[in-house]
Amino acid sequence: MKGLFALISIAIGSTLAQQTAGEWGTCGGINYTGPTLCPTGWTCVKSNDYYSQCLRSSTTMTSTSSSTTSSTTSSTTSRTSSGTSTTSSVGSTTSTSSGSSSTATLSADWTAAYTKAKAAVARLSLAEKVSLGTGTQWQKGHCVGNTAAISTISFPGLCLQDGPLAVRFADLISVFPAGINAAATFNRDLIRQRGAALGAEFKAKGVHVALGPAMNIARVPAAGRNWEGFGGDPYLSGEAAFETVTGIQSNGVQACAKHYINNEQEKERGTSSSVVDDRTEHEVYALPFLRAVQANVASVMCSYNRINGTYACGNDRVLNQILKTEFAFPGYVMSDWWAQMDVGSVTKGLDMSMPGDTTINSGQTYFGATLVNQVNSGAVPVSRIDDLATRILASYYYLKQDSGYPSVNFDSWSSSSGSHVNVQGDHKTLIRNIAAASIVLLKNSKNLLPLNKPATLAVIGNDAVPNSGGINSCTDRGCNNGILGQGWGSGTGEYPYLSDPLSALKARASTDGTTITSSSSDTDTNAAANAARGKAAAIVFVTADSGEEYITVEGNKGDRNNLDLWHSGDALITAVANVNSNTIVVVHSVGQVNMEKWVSHANVTAILWAGLGGQEADTTFSYASLAITGSIGSGTTPSGPGTSVSSYLHTKVVTVTFTLSNTGSRAGIEIPQLYISPPASAGSPPYLLKGFDSVSLAAGASTTVTIQLSRFDFSVWDSASQRYIVPSGTHGITVGPSSRIRSLTGSLVV
């Protein structure tokens, strides 16, 4: 976008500051130095040792400790985009119900790592082997998760740190756009670059394991942590997971795929059971984790919830049978923080207990001496301990963390400790690019956008201004005050600076000669209308927030109570639209919101989705000349260990090409998408995303886009044979800008 409105795309999604203690505010906790009093009618309630919050006196709160919780631009010639990203070689590690492994078909790099790990494990005592999988307990180390050093093998111990978008509890770091924004770019290059930049910052801080990416499917629209992951489409989530893991680990940092699995809401996450059938589990919820394994992810975090009645961190079906056997995952499984329920989980596939104590500051552990005793009594085989120790060390050696890796140089529990290394580099440029590319233009009925030096402009809403309490003033971003850049919870980071839309727009206005009038109240609709009346255009910034269940914000305990805009946003938009015929709405949200009350208002001429954005686009591309070559061929997917990562499934066998042209008057980016429609006998959804690209074209330019497909892209999970199969019949193939706009159609007969 050009002109004045371009600055909105830069400012949106960049930062979030905090409110002072008050209604829903922070009022106590270890290392907290702010106000401790609450307003009349409110009570300071302790959630855990590190966080107390002002809640209405009638509010009750169940205390739960926090968890840690390939495309390039081209305007000519041709381009190729793998419908499924290039698959790296992974280990076909097999696993029995006790978790013992076989490394028969590991890749060369994993084989070398396993050889080194086995030699190291052979030198360890039983207690030392167990200590590799035992956290040192909460706040007993610099990081949110720590394992002990072992001098016998010159092992320094591991530092594990949140989170998906920043190095938590550290200063001089960057806060990246949320996972949902990264996915909304539909740009594999940007997603991988984001992962690489995150990996660089984690490594420079001395972190061995970055606790991310999150890749749960957004099954529940109001789920509190949807913004941490990559949305509701399993294919897109899988591609984003693959690229993010690849990027993080390119810098020698272990990525951690979380939260495995079916952790789709915050409500009763520690007790509820997700009931999921075998096919749905494979084709929807497990697909991103499969792609993470194909990216050679070093670790996986099991979740709090039960799956079909059994807790995830002690679930033999999802850990041993699916992850370690079917997916051939050669790395290790850690628990979410305090998600382990008993020592027996070690035989169900759990390799590492985090943070190491049974409950916060209990001083007790399910691993450690307890597990040593279980081995000595014969309840747990020594082979299972050798396996977990080998898996953990193999991941450490696979990322070459035993050579020249920096020491931890920050302290999660004391801001005055550490050497305060600045790790930001020039990452702010990448952050701006992702923030801009993730914006979706939902409506532009009068071609109002992009704005071009309007004489007057009204800027409305609290989301357009800085947080009144100052940057980072709410614990773990647990408030919605000022510009909204993150949700809340363990997956957040401390902002290094605050940038807000109003300041950015004023700076541009001084160059363009635009006069800006503003109203920063969300509730004073009279002030908003007065500011907007008679202006060439009015921009209304509105929000919806969510996060992790250990913090309640404005009555929302993690999950949102509904899909409405916060702070009476509907009324604010309507008040402005009633007096200004060029009203632009910018939605800065953790997820979808209900727009029914104002989306069809005649004066709401443009809507931008900035908090869950997609590409930055100007409204004209054409598709032509669809060609489909190749075939599925004969044969069937091998069954048994490693079946879901077999080369037979993932080799590219079909090529789809088409011509994309920019028929508009401006340069722009288009996101061509490929959908497969399986035959009716497959019992699948009618349109399944199986390929996409991000293509930049100058006005009038054309290019040939190529998307390659594998047998896996045409397959469905067959529970009877426990493998993927390609259904016989006609598979429709459509290409266009979305599943609803099918510009080109073709088919492949199997």
N, C-alpha and C positions, 0 to 999 in steps of 0.2 A: 504494500500500500504506500501511496505517496501522500504528501501534504500533511496537514495538521493531525489527522487521525492516526498517522503512523506512530506517533508517540504513545498513543493509548496501548497499542500492541506491545510496546516495550515495557510500559509501566505495569500492565496487568500481570498478575501472577508472580511478580518479583519479590514482594515482601509482605510481612504481616507483623505488626507490633502488638503491644499488649495494653490491657486496661489496669487501672489501679485496683487494689483490693476494695471490694464492695459487693454488690449483688453478683453472686456466682464467682467472686474473685478469690485469689489466693490469700490465705491468712495465716499460714504457718508451715513448718517443716524444716528438716535439717538443711542448713546453709541458706535458708530463706531469711531475708533481712527487711522485708516490707511490712506494711500495716498488718496488725493482728486482730483488729476489731472489725466487726461486721455491722451493717445497718440494722436499725430497729426491725425486729421481726425475722432476723436472720441469725444463724448460729454457725460458729466455726466448727466444722466437722473434720476429724482426722480420717484421711483415706489410708495413708501409710506413713511411715516415718519421714518421708520426704515431701509429703504433700497434704495440706489441709485446705479446706475450701469453705467459703461462705455459702450455706444452703438455707433455703426457707426453713423456719423453725419446724414446720409441719412435715418437712421432707425427711424421709428415711433413706439411708444409703448403705448398700452392701459393699463392704470394703474388699476390693480385690487388688492385689499388687499389680503394677504395670508389667506388661511383657516387654522384652527388648524390642520388645516387639519383634537394502544396500543400493541406497539410491543416490546417484549423482545427477547434477543438473546438466541438461543437454537440450539444444534447440534444433539440431540437425542430425543427420545420419540415423543411427539406430541405437537402441539401448536394450539391455536384458535385465530382467528381474526374476530371480528364482521365486517361484510360488512358495517354496519352502526354502529358507536360507541354506546355504551350503552347510552340510552336516559334517562336523568334525568326528574323528574316530573316537569311540568311547570303549570302555572296558565291558566285556560281557561277563561281568562278575556274577556267579550264581550263588544262591543262598538257600540253605535249608531252614526249617522252622526255628533252629537255634541261631541262625545268622552266620554260620561258617561259610567261608567264601572259596571260590575257585577262580584263579586268574588265567584260565586257559586262553582266552581270546582278548586280553587287554591290548590296547594300542601300545605302540613303542614307548611313548612318553610315560604312560601309566605303568607299563611293565618295568621300566627303569626305576620309577618311584616305588613300586611294590618290592622290587628286589632290595632296594636300599632300606625300606621300612622293615622288611622281614629280618634283615641282618641286624638292625637296631633293636627290634623287639626281642631277638634271641639273647641280647645282653642284659635284659631287664628282669628285675624281680617281679613277682606277682603284684606286689603293692605299687610298684612303679608303672606297670602296665595299666592297672586300674586307675592310677592318678591321671593318666592321659585323657581318660573319659570323665573325670570328676572335676567340676568347677570348684574353685577355692572358696565359694560361698559369697553372698551378696556384700558388696563394698569391701571385699578383702583383696583388693588389687586396684590398679588404675582404671580399668575398663569395666563396662557393665557385666562382662563375662571374662573370667580368667582361669587358666589352668596352670598347674605348678611347673616350675622348671625341673629338669632332670639332668644333673651334671654328668651322669654316666654316659650319655649320648650327646652332650652339649646342646640339649634342647632347652630353649629359653622360657618355655611356657607360651601359651597362646593368649593374645588379646582379642576379644570379640566385642564389637561395638555396633550399636544402631547407627545408621538406619538406611532406609531406602533412598532418601534424598539429601542427606548430609551426614557428616560425622557428628553424632550427638554429643552433647556435654563438652564441646571443644570450642575454642575461639579461633579467629583468623581462618575460618573455613568458608566455603560457599554453600548457599542453600539453592539447590537445583529445582527446576519445575517438578511437580509431582509426577508419579508414574502415569497417572491418567492423562496428563498433558503430553508426556513423551509418546504414549501410544497414539494419541490423537493427531500427531504429526504424520502418521503413516510413512515415516521416513526412516528406513533402517540405518542409514548413515548417521543421522542425528541421534538416534537411540543408542547406537554403539558408541558414538563420541561422548554422550552423556555418561555411559557406563565407564568408559576409559577415564574421563575426568574425575568421576567419583573414586575410581580405583587409585588414581594418582594422589588424591587428597587423603584417602585412608592410609595408603602406604607411607606417605610423608609424615603422618602422625604416629606411625609405628603400629598400626592396627593390622593384625594378621587375617581376621575374618570380618568382612563387612556383612552385617545382618540384613541382607537384601540381595536380589529384589523380591518384593512381594508380588504374588501372581495368582491370588485367589480370584475366582470369577465373580463379578458383581451380580450375583443372583438376586439379592435383595436391594432394591434401588436406594433405600434409606440406610443401608449398612454403613457403620461409622468409618470403616477403614477402606472403603472402595477407592478413595483417592490415592492410596498408596500403591495400588495395583494397576493393571492395564485394561480394565473395562470388562464388558460382558461377553465379548466374542472370543471363543477359545483359540481360534486360529491367530487373530491379532495378538492376543495375550501371549501365545506361544512364541510368535516371532519377536515380540518385544522382550520376552524373557531370554530368548536365545541371544539377541544382540546385546542386552544389558550384561548378562553373565560373561559373554565373550569380551566385552569392553572392560569390565572390572578386572577380570583375571589376566588381561593383557598387560597389566601393570604388576603382576605378581601377588595380587591380593586374592584370598579365597572368597568367592561369592557364596551366599547362603540362600537357597531357594526356600521361600516361606509363603504361607503357613500351611504345611502339608497335613491334612487336606480337608476340604469342605468347611473351612472356617469362614463362613459367609455372612456373619452378623456378630455384633458385640453382645446383644441381649443373651444373658445366661450362657455365655460362651464356655464357661468352665464346667457346666453341668448338662447342657443340651446335647441331643444326639441328632446328627444329620443322617437321614435315611436315604440312601442313594443306591440305585440298582447298578449292576456291573457294567452294562453298556454305557449308561449315562456317565458313570464315573470315569470311564476311559475316554469317551469322545468329547466330554465337556471339561470336567474339573481337573483331570489328570494331565490333559494335553500340554498345558504350559510347563508342567514339571518334567514331562517327557522331553520337551524341547530344551529345558535347562540341562538335563542329563546329556543330551546330544551336544550341548555346548561345553561339556566337561565340567559342570559345576562341582566344586569340591565338597560342599556340604548341603544338607537339607535340614530345615527346622520343622519338627512335627508340632501340631497345633494343640490348643486347649480342649477342643470339643471331642465328643464321642462320634464315632462313625459306625452306623448300624449297631449301636449299643456298646461299643468298645472304645475306650479312650485312644486317641490317635497315637500317642506316644507309647502305647503298649498294644498296638494293633498289628498282629502278625500278617493279616491280609494285605494291608496297605504298605507296611514297611518291608517285610521279608518277601512276600509273594509278588507284589506288583513292583515296588521300587527297586529292591536289590536283585530280584531274579528276573522278572519280565523286562524291566527297563535296563538291567545290567549296570546298575549304579555302583561304581567302585569307591565312592567317597564314604562319608560318615553322616549319621543322623544325630542331631542334637535336639534336646527338648526345648520348647519355648520355656520361658522363665517360670519355673514351678509348675510346669505342665506334666511332669513325671509323677505317677501315682503310686508306684511300688518298685521294689528291686527286681521283680519278675519281668519288667519291661525289657531288661537286657536280653532275654532270650526271644523277645518278640521283634527285635530289630533296632532298639535304641542303643546308640554307641556313646553318647555324651550327655551327662546330666548338667543342666544349666539352671541357675547359676551355681548349683552344687548343694544348696540346702533344701530340705524338704518343703519348707515354707520360709517366708522372709525372716531372716535372722534367727532361725530356729536352732542353729548349731548342730542340727542333725542332717544326715545325708542318706539317700538310698544307694549311692555308690560308695566310694571310699572304703573304709573299714568294713562297712556292712556287706559290700559286694565281695570283698576278700574272704570274709567268713562264709558267704554262700558258696564260693568256689572250694574252700577248704572242707566244707561239709558235703560236697558232691552235688549240691543243688544246681550249680551252674558249671558247665564244663570249661576246662582251661582253654579249650579251642575257641570258645566264644570270646574270651578275654583277649586271646592272641589276635582274633579277627578284628575286634574293635580297635585295639592298639595299632594294628597294621593299617587299618583304614584311615585313622587319624594322622599317623605319621606319613602315609603315602600321599595324602592330600597336601601336607606340609612340604614334602619333597617335590611333589608334582609342580607346585608353584615356585620351587627353588627358593623357599624362604629360609633355608639353612645357610645361605651365602649372601652376606652383605646387607641383610635386612635391617632397617633402622629400628632402634629401640623406641618404646612408647615414650612420647615426650609431652603428654598432657595427663591430667588427672580428672576423672569424671566427678569427683566428690569435692574438689578444692580448686577454685579458679585461680588461687594464688600459687598453686604448684605447677610444675612443668616448665618447659622452656619457651612455650608460646610461639611455635613455629608457624609462620604464615604459609599456607599451602594453596592459596587461592589462584595463583598464576593469573592467566588471562581468561579464566573460566566465565567471567561475567559476559563476555562476548557470546559464548556458546549458550549461556542461560537466556540471553536476549533472543537469540535465533530460535531456540526451542519455544520460548514463550510466544513469539510472533507466529511461528509455524503451527502452533497448536490452537490458534483461534479459528472458530468456525463462524462464517457469516450465514446466519439462519434466515435473515430477511433483509431485503434492500429494495423495497417496493417502488421507490422513486429514483433509484440509482443515486441516492444521496451520498453513499460512500464510494470512493474515498472523499472526505471533505477537502475542499480546495480554498484555503484562506478565507473562511467566512468572516464577515465584518464583526459579528458578535456571536458569542457562544456561552451557554449556561452549562455549568458542571454541577451535578446534583448527587448527593448521597454521601454517607459516612465512609463508604468503600473507596471514595476518591481521595481521601486525606490520610495523614499519618495517624497511628494509634495515639490517643490522647494521653496514655500512660507512659509512652516512650517505648522504644524498640526493645523487644524481648521481655516485656514487663510481666507477662503471665507465664507461669510454669508450664513447660511443654506446650506452649501456644494455646493454653486453655481459655480462650475468650474470642469474641468476634467484635473487635473494635478497630476501626480504621481499615486500611487496605488488607484484603484477605489473600494471603499467599500460601498458607498451609492449613491443613486440618490440625487436630490436636492429638497428643499422645506420644508414645515412645518413638514414633517414626518421624520426629521433627528435628530441627536444628536451630541454632542460635544465629540470627541475622547479623552479618557484618556491617550492614548499612540498610537504611530504609529509603526506598524510592516509591513515590505515590503518583497517581495519575494527574492530580490537580497541579502539583509542582511541575511535572513534565509538560503539561499543556500550557501552563503560564510561560514557561521558558520558550516554547515554540511560538506562542502568541506574540511575544515581544519581537520576534523576527518577522512574522506574517502580518503584523498590524491588526491582530484580532483582539477585541475587548472581551474579557472573560468575567462573568458574574457567577458566583457560586453560593450554594447552600449545603452545608455538611451535615445537617440533621436528617435522620431517616424518618422521624416522626412528625416534624413540623411541616405539614403539607402546604400550609399557607406561605411559608418562607420559600419553599421549593417552587410553587406556582409563581410567586412574585419574581423570583430569579429567572425563571424560564420565559415569562411573558414577553413577547415582542422580540425575542432573540432569533437569529438566523437558524439556529439549531440548539437543541438541548440534549445533553448526554446524562443519562441516569445510571448510576452504578448501584447494583443490588447484589446481595449475597445469600448463600446458605452454607452452613458449616457443619462439621461432624468430626468424630475422632474416636479415641479409645475409651472403653467403658469406665476406667478408673477416674475419669474427670467428667463432671457434669457441667455443661455450658448452657445457660439460659433454659434450664429444664430438660435438656437433651443429654441423656446419659450414654455417650458414645454414638449409638445409632440416632439418626434424626427421628423426631416424633412424627413427622409427615414430610411431604415434598414441597411444602409452601416456602416461599421466600421468607427470610428472616426480617425482623424489624419492620413489619408492615410494608414490605416492598411493593406489593400489589397496589396499595393505596398511594404510595409515593409515585409510582409510574403513572397511574391514572391521573393524579393531580397535575403532573407535568404535561401529559399528553392532552389534557383538556384545554390547555392554553398555548400549546406550541405544536404547530403542524409538522415539524421535523424533529420528532423525538427519537433518539437513539438509546436503546437499552443495552447495557453491558452487564452480563450475568457472570459473576465471579463465584463459582460454586464447586463444592466437592463432588457433586453428582447432578442428576437431572432434577428439574424443578417444574412445578405446575404453572404454566403460562396462560391458562385458559381465560383468566380474567382480563387480560390486556393484549394478547397476541394479535387479535383481530381489530384492535382499535385503529381507526382510520389514520390517526396521527402518529402511531408507532410505526415509523417508516423503515427502521432498521433495528435488527437484533444481532448482537454478537455474543457468542458463547465463549467466554474467555477462561473460565475455570476448568472446563472440560473440553478444551478447544480442539479443533482440527486444523486444516490448512488455512492460510491467508489467501483469499481468492477474489478475483474480479471477473463473475456471472456468466465466458463463452468459449467452449471447446467442442470439437466434433470427433466422432469415432468412425472409422471405415476399414474395409479390407481385412476382415477377420479370416485367419487361416489356422487350421488345427492339423498338426502332423504327429506321427508316432502312434504307438499302440500300447495297451497294457501287456500284451503278450501272454504266453502260457505260464503255468506253474502256480504254486501256492506259497503263502508265507510260511516259513519254518515255524514249528511250534516249539515250546519248551523255553529254557532260559535264553534271554536276549531276544525273544521273538519280536518285541515292539520296536527294536532298534536295528533290525536286520537290514542289510544292504539291499536285499530284494525289495523291501518295502520302500526304501527312501531314495533309490536311484531314480534320476529324472528320465521319464520315458515318453512324455508327451510335451510338445512345444506349441504354444499359442502365440500368434503374432497379430498385431493390428496397427493401423496408422492413427496417430493422435495429432490433431491440428488445433492451433490456437486461432480461432476465427474472430477474436475480439480486437479491440484497438489498443490494448495494453498487454505488457508482459504479465505472465501469471504462472501459478503452479496448479496442476491438476493431479488428482489422486485416482487414477484408473483402478478399478477393482474387478476381480474375476470371481465369479460364483459358479459352483457346480450344483446341479439339480439331479440327485441320484434317482434311479428308477423307483417307481412306487413300491415295489417289493421290498426295498431297503428299509422302509418305515422311518425315513429321515426327514428333517425339515426341508422345505422346498428349495431354499437357496442357502448354500454354505460357502462362506468366504474362504477361498483357497489361494488367493494371490492378490498382490497390490503393488503399486509403485508410486513414487513421488516424482513428477516430471515437470521441469521448468521450461517454459517455451516463450520466446519472444513473440510479439504480435505478428500474426501471419505465418509463423513457422510451423513445421510439421516434423514428426519423428516416428520411427517404427519402434514399438514397444514389444518386448518379448518376455513372456512368463512361462517358466517351465514347471511341469507338474510330475509328481511321483505316483506310484501305486498307492502310497499311503493317503494321498489327497483324494483318491477315489474310494477309499476303503471305509468299512464300518467294522465295529468290534463284534465278533461272534462269541458270545459267552459259552456256547456249547463246546467249541473247540479251543477256546481261550487264545484266540489270535485274530488279527485283522484279516478280513477277506474283501475282495472287490465284487460287489453284486453284479450279476449278469443283467444285461439290458441296456437301454439307452440312457447315457448320462448327459444331461443338458449342460452347456457351457455358455455363460453370458458374461459380457464385459460392458462396463459403463461406470459412471461416477458414483453409483450407489446400488444397493440391492433393488431399489424401487425404479431406477431409471436404467433399463436394460437396453443400451444402445446397439449392441451387437449380440446375436445369438447363433449358436451352433450346437453340435453334439458329438459324442463319441460312443460308438457301440462296442460293448464288451461281450 
